[in-house]
């Protein structure tokens, strides 16, 4: 999914992707993650802030089912942009600090723990197939595929499903 975020999203959001890669010299575009990682960690705000804003706006533009200018403006704000871009790039460059397929390969450790997987049907940042595969491998889970949502936790259907799952677990400690 890291490669998908960096290169595959252009399939659905070509304008956003081309804006994302535009600041990176062509000779560095074969490894966008490293190109951004170094810029995001440069101590000079004149280097790291434009990179952070570009990264964050890219994600904001691609994260909702319908365009949301207010959300994109929020993603462009200094604190949001720098925090989001730096933490994502840090985790991505370290492969999320986990071996490939770690969750699926270790699902037996959580097999009997109840959980709710909330996934936007039109999430192009983290495609629904991953959530579906996790649900298939995890008998203790319930999959809530939100039909009118993308990636964002603040999208109405996703937010409602997350609150409902949290309330259910608070009340019952599991499924009703």
CORTAKA-V376309 format. One record per helix or strand. SS is the DSSP state (h for helix, s for strand). FROM is the first residue (numbers start at 0). LEN is the number of residues. If there is no record, write none. Layout:
# CORTAKA-V376309
ss=SS from=FROM len=LEN
ss=SS from=FROM len=LEN
This chain:
# CORTAKA-V376309
ss=h from=1 len=10
ss=h from=13 len=9
ss=h from=25 len=15
ss=h from=44 len=18
ss=h from=68 len=8
ss=h from=77 len=16
ss=h from=94 len=3
ss=h from=101 len=4
ss=h from=106 len=3
ss=s from=114 len=6
ss=h from=127 len=10
ss=s from=140 len=6
ss=h from=155 len=17
